[in-house]
């Protein structure tokens, strides 16, 4: 009888407001666990986020990501219905399929006062807007305890090149501490991890202009550090690792490109190490993971033909494999950016690089790094927007390689 009462109590206590049983995995079980690969997910298929994907659209995407092996996804803001609809879609898939498992790093967008105007005020916050985002994060964490495992306060909200909206670390710290207090008083699950997801420099890995007492207190206050690193962008802004020098004349095209991508990954790992060194100088127990990194397959801007020659699908494929292998070797969670191409990011330029970071095209074509999975039939029966999953370039490797140019030569 006592055994039956204990079982009944466990079942009642472990029910979330979504109506599903809370699975045994908490943030500490999945972050840094190679069995729970992570990816960034924005399901927008059109040129504006005002056109929201339906729950059925999101279910298509979730099943595609699940088939790839991903078990943790990251969202970015809460002022659109997308994040909540993603949680609803996961909950419904779990209810209909006991084998379906997916967790969420829920992003709360925060910004400075008068963000995205001609005169943003970086030393003040958008208090009303930020309050709404944090309140939504709390509500969804309560309603979907079995799914929401991490809350990230801000996305690249401290880095100074985010000139339209960045704010000082003290405001990120304020909201991180607020959420940590809600964990302590039981308002949200104590097993949720709280972080902020920001550029490597913002976490102390770059210029000393970012080093201050508020940042150090933020490091002590988060449950782990989520850092961003983009060698892709630095092929233009800091191309020391990218441009060719002498000595490569005897190598094949494939080997030259492979070496360039390898140097890109080593460059990113050096940024990771610089952040980790700074973080551990403040708190030696704090984990560091990669909240965002990726590579674009198309660019008509700085990174394309006539530019750094970084953007093409062959390089994306090499990069994805190398960064994944490197992170697995170090047990680093890497929220790869991103699952699908998103045309809204540079809506005025179809071939802008920001639109093409996905592992899939908008119409569900699997890019080069996923060709092997197509051959393994992992996507059989799945589609996106009525388009069955198939390889880009019709699987023609020679045609793919033809589109890949060598990096520029140092002058």
LOMAR-473985 format. One record per residue (C-alpha): residue number from 0; x, y, z. Coordinates in steps of 0.001 Angstrom, whole numbers. Each point is the difference from the previous one (the first is absolute). Example, Ala and Ser with C-alpha at 12.3 -4.5 7.8 and 13.67 -1.06 7.14 Angstrom:
BEGIN
    i       c1       c2       c3
    0    12300    -4500     7800
    1     1370     3440     -660
//
This chain:
BEGIN
    i       c1       c2       c3
    0        0        0        0
    1     2820     2411      888
    2     1654     -793    -3324
    3    -3189      862    -1896
    4     -338     3275     1913
    5     3596      935     -801
    6     -521     -730    -3682
    7    -3184     2074      -59
    8     1735     2898     1737
    9     2866     -103    -2501
   10    -2350       65    -2969
   11    -1946     2938     1389
   12     3101     1948      995
   13     1663     -487    -3350
   14    -2862     1317    -2117
   15      566     3373    -1659
   16    -2705     2427    -1064
   17      429    -1266    -3558
   18    -1608    -3230     1202
   19     3064    -2155     -717
   20     2245    -1790     2426
   21     3185     1880      738
   22     2781    -2093    -1484
   23     2933     -817     2227
   24     2456     2136    -1957
   25      898     3389     1428
   26     2353     2646    -1374
   27     2969    -1548     1797
   28     -784    -3298    -1741
   29     -116     1375    -3551
   30     2395     2973     -167
   31     3440    -1400     -770
   32    -1463    -3444     -716
   33      950    -1289    -3460
   34    -3158    -2114      -66
   35    -2052     3205     -152
   36     1175     1922    -3090
   37    -1274     3566     -197
   38    -1018     2365    -2803
   39    -1396     3504     -416
   40    -3487       55    -1437
   41    -2044     2707    -1651
   42    -2813    -1446    -2088
   43     -793     3104    -2063
   44     -451     -932    -3648
   45     -857     3385    -1509
   46     1564     3430     -288
   47    -1669     1386     3101
   48     -426    -1271     3541
   49    -3495     1414     -113
   50     -826    -3186    -1922
   51      171    -2489     2852
   52      516    -3708     -669
   53    -2969    -2088     1078
   54      246    -2684     2660
   55     -196    -2578    -2788
   56     2904     1722    -1779
   57     2003     -130     3212
   58     -831    -3675      491
   59     1426     -707    -3454
   60     3216     1737      986
   61      210    -1691     3386
   62     -348    -3428    -1575
   63     2730      842    -2520
   64     2335     1190     2774
   65     -835    -3031     2134
   66      785    -2310    -2920
   67     3427     1679     -300
   68      642     -808     3648
   69     -508     3391     1631
   70    -1554      -15     3467
   71      413     3619     1144
   72    -1056     3106    -1918
   73      497     3703      638
   74    -2537     2778     -609
   75      670     3744       83
   76    -2885     2210     1089
   77    -3441      -72     1553
   78    -1759     2991    -1541
   79    -1172    -2199    -2881
   80    -2191    -3126      429
   81     2707    -2202    -1536
   82     1718    -1108     3216
   83    -3232     -929     1762
   84    -1274    -1773    -3103
   85     3248    -1957     -125
   86     -566    -1138     3586
   87    -3584     -945     -845
   88     1199    -1968    -3033
   89     2571    -1894     2074
   90    -2615     -766     2641
   91    -2431    -1330    -2605
   92     2675    -2147    -1640
   93      973    -1425     3375
   94    -3635     -840      717
   95     -375    -1882    -3273
   96     3438    -1667      -14
   97     1581    -1193     3244
   98     3408     -208    -1710
   99       38     3670     -987
  100     2355     2015     2197
  101      916     3659     -431
  102     1063     2699     2457
  103      175     3781     -378
  104     2412     2786      849
  105    -2498     2859      160
  106     1352     3375    -1070
  107    -1333     3199     1574
  108      853     3012    -2151
  109     1249     3022     1964
  110     1184     3327    -1368
  111      960     3559      879
  112    -2361     2956      171
  113    -1037     1347    -3418
  114     1512    -3033    -1730
  115     -153      -66    -3806
  116     -417     3766     -189
  117     2516     2582    -1174
  118     1008      675     3621
  119       53    -3178     2111
  120      841      654     3661
  121     2404    -2753      950
  122      335      899     3675
  123    -3747     -439      613
  124    -2196    -2998     -645
  125    -3326     -351    -1766
  126    -1609     -767     3331
  127    -3573     -626    -1167
  128      992    -2126    -2971
  129     2526    -2006     2000
  130    -2523     -603     2794
  131    -2421    -1501    -2511
  132     2664    -2342    -1405
  133     1111    -1213     3424
  134    -3606     -450     1169
  135     -710    -2123    -3068
  136     3105    -2088      655
  137    -1227     -637     3542
  138    -3511     -909    -1144
  139     1222    -2430    -2631
  140     2539    -1544     2364
  141    -2871     -642     2406
  142    -2366    -1354    -2633
  143     2545    -2247    -1722
  144     2223    -1254     2791
  145      665    -3228    -1869
  146     1385     1881    -3027
  147     1560     3339     1040
  148     3381     -793     1539
  149     1981     3229     -564
  150     -970     3683      -74
  151     2423     2349    -1765
  152     -288     3687      913
  153      868     1844    -3201
  154     1528     -897    -3331
  155     3212     1881     -807
  156    -1432     2699     2265
  157     3342     1146     1466
  158     2338       11    -2996
  159      757     3539    -1153
  160     -303     -652    -3713
  161    -3723     -622      589
  162     -308     3771     -260
  163    -3785       40     -406
  164     -829    -1593     3331
  165     2910    -1041     2267
  166     -156      844     3682
  167     2358     -122     2949
  168      619    -3279     1862
  169    -1640     1300     3171
  170    -3416     -356    -1619
  171      635    -3585    -1093
  172     1245     -652     3545
  173    -3174     1505     1454
  174    -2265    -2373    -1911
  175     2231    -3039      527
  176     -128      598     3765
  177    -3760      512     -190
  178     -445    -3389    -1657
  179     2399    -1667     2430
  180    -2108     1367     2871
  181    -3124    -1480    -1630
  182     1735    -3382        4
  183      785      340     3697
  184    -3579      898      987
  185    -1497    -2731    -2176
  186    -1696     2222    -2580
  187     1885    -1844    -2749
  188     1686    -3387       96
  189     3245       93     1925
  190     1621    -2284    -2601
  191     -306     2555    -2812
  192     3332     1552     -896
  193      239     3754     -538
  194     2548     1525    -2369
  195      527     2775    -2518
  196     1035     -771    -3565
  197     2575     2425    -1334
  198     3071      585    -2125
  199     3322    -1346     1252
  200     1315     3548      546
  201    -2948      862     2256
  202      948    -2894     2269
  203     3489     1371      530
  204     1754    -1910    -2748
  205      937     3052    -2044
  206      733     3639      696
  207      378     1228     3567
  208    -2724     2579     -681
  209    -2473    -2719      990
  210     1717     -846     3291
  211    -1875     1503     2933
  212    -1510     -882     3373
  213    -3501     -497    -1425
  214     1254    -2551    -2517
  215     1890    -1842     2730
  216    -3110      -96     2184
  217    -2034    -1199    -2981
  218     2467    -2864     -483
  219     -458     -984     3633
  220    -3799      245     -334
  221     -712    -2068    -3133
  222     -168    -3793      140
  223     2280     -247    -3009
  224     1411     2272    -2699
  225    -1433      -88    -3532
  226     2472     1591    -2442
  227     -196      735    -3726
  228     2858     -366    -2452
  229      -76      598    -3769
  230     3127     -605    -2017
  231    -2239      437    -3052
  232     -472     3711      713
  233     3611      445      984
  234     1148    -1158    -3431
  235     -714     3683     -719
  236      454     1779     3331
  237     3119    -1838     1163
  238     1248    -2153    -2919
  239     3392     -880     1483
  240     -962    -3716       41
  241    -1782       22    -3350
  242     1910     1601    -2862
  243     2408    -2265    -1865
  244     3735      453      134
  245     2798    -1709    -1888
  246      601    -3734      194
  247    -3379    -1255    -1137
  248      704     -196    -3708
  249      538    -3763       57
  250    -3226     -798     1852
  251    -3280     -968    -1610
  252    -2984     2322      134
  253    -1688    -2269     2531
  254     3054      -51     2259
  255      432     3774     -129
  256    -3621      543      991
  257      177    -2694     2665
  258     3062     1690     1528
  259    -1789     3361       -4
  260    -3010    -1434     1808
  261     2241    -1806     2476
  262     1701     3309      796
  263    -3448     1562      434
  264     -966    -2595     2593
  265     3334      425     1797
  266     -622     3767       30
  267    -3395     -532     1629
  268     1431    -2398     2562
  269     2591     2633      882
  270    -2874     2407      700
  271    -1686    -2673     2087
  272     3213     -497     1969
  273      397     3746      553
  274    -3520      194     1430
  275      532    -3068     2150
  276     3237     1440     1370
  277    -1723     3252      984
  278    -3056    -1782     1418
  279     2071    -2392     2086
  280     1936     2945     1385
  281    -3322     1105     1512
  282    -1599    -3383      722
  283     2044    -3126     -691
  284    -3082    -2234      196
  285    -1972     1785    -2734
  286     -616    -1927    -3224
  287      324     1713    -3390
  288    -1959    -1207    -3028
  289     -619     1334    -3502
  290    -3373     1681     -320
  291      432      823    -3662
  292     2326     -627    -2914
  293     -541     -797    -3656
  294      908      445    -3654
  295    -1983     1403    -2916
  296     -344    -1788    -3325
  297     -838     3064    -2130
  298     1097     3636       20
  299     -192     2952    -2318
  300     1531     2187     2706
  301     3422      113     1672
  302      405    -3755      221
  303     -852    -1078    -3527
  304     1536       75    -3455
  305     2409     2890     -257
  306      -18      277     3800
  307     1553    -2424     2477
  308    -1306    -3002    -2006
  309    -1103    -1590     3276
  310    -3659     -596     -835
  311     -758    -3179    -1870
  312    -1560    -3331      787
  313     3150    -2094     -256
  314     1712     2130     2646
  315    -3146     -101     2144
  316      102    -3796     -119
  317     3653     -192     1001
  318     -485     2568     2747
  319    -3061    -1720     1458
  320     1802    -3322      284
  321     3187     1489     1444
  322    -1651     2199     2616
  323    -2348    -2826      985
  324     2896    -2439      395
  325     2001     2555     2004
  326    -2878      685     2371
  327     -789    -3676      469
  328     3658     -665      847
  329     -163     2669     2733
  330    -3617     -730     1105
  331    -1013     3546     -926
  332    -3667      617     -747
  333     -110     1885    -3305
  334    -3288     1598    -1050
  335      879      -55    -3687
  336    -1528     2845    -1984
  337    -2224    -1042    -1511
  338    -2494    -2708     -896
  339    -1638     1712    -3018
  340      646     2952    -2288
  341    -2025     3064     1046
  342     -740     2504    -2806
  343    -1241     2730     2365
  344     3467      734     1324
  345      997     1969    -3103
  346    -3372      350    -1653
  347     1172     2591    -2532
  348     2811    -2222    -1305
  349     -915    -3583     -822
  350     3674     -997     -175
  351     1089     1788     3165
  352     2133    -2277     2152
  353    -2269      308     3052
  354    -2755    -1813    -1871
  355     2043    -3139     -651
  356     1460    -1378     3236
  357    -2389    -2967      133
  358      823    -3669     -392
  359    -3178      -88    -2109
  360    -1304     2398    -2603
  361    -3424     1553      491
  362    -1504    -2710    -2209
  363     1532    -2840     1963
  364     2999     -811    -2151
  365     2738    -1567     2112
  366     3297     1813     -465
  367     3308    -1787     -499
  368      708     -932     3672
  369    -3265    -1971       82
  370      306    -1884    -3282
  371     1158    -3127     1797
  372    -3066       79     2243
  373    -2211      218    -3085
  374     1774    -3105    -1329
  375     -673    -1689     3344
  376    -3730      699     -486
  377     -345     1780     3357
  378    -2373     2536    -1571
  379    -2246    -2499    -1754
  380    -3637     1088      236
  381      916     3513     1149
  382     -546     3207    -1935
  383       35     3771      400
  384    -2834     2027    -1437
  385     -932    -2840    -2325
  386     3571     -485    -1247
  387     1543    -3400      767
  388     3510       13     1446
  389     2617     -370    -2734
  390     3598     1017     -592
  391     1065     3360    -1339
  392     1785     -111    -3377
  393    -1880    -3290     -525
  394     2858    -1552     1921
  395     2560      875    -2705
  396     3254      558     1903
  397     1930     1295    -2997
  398    -2672     2641     -619
  399      170      957     3682
  400     3797      278      -17
  401     -112     2144    -3140
  402    -1817     2704     1993
  403     2755      152     2635
  404     2758     2555     -532
  405     3360      240     1709
  406      515     2651     2693
  407     1750     3178    -1227
  408     3776      227      -13
  409     1753     2403     2366
  410     1266     3023    -1862
//
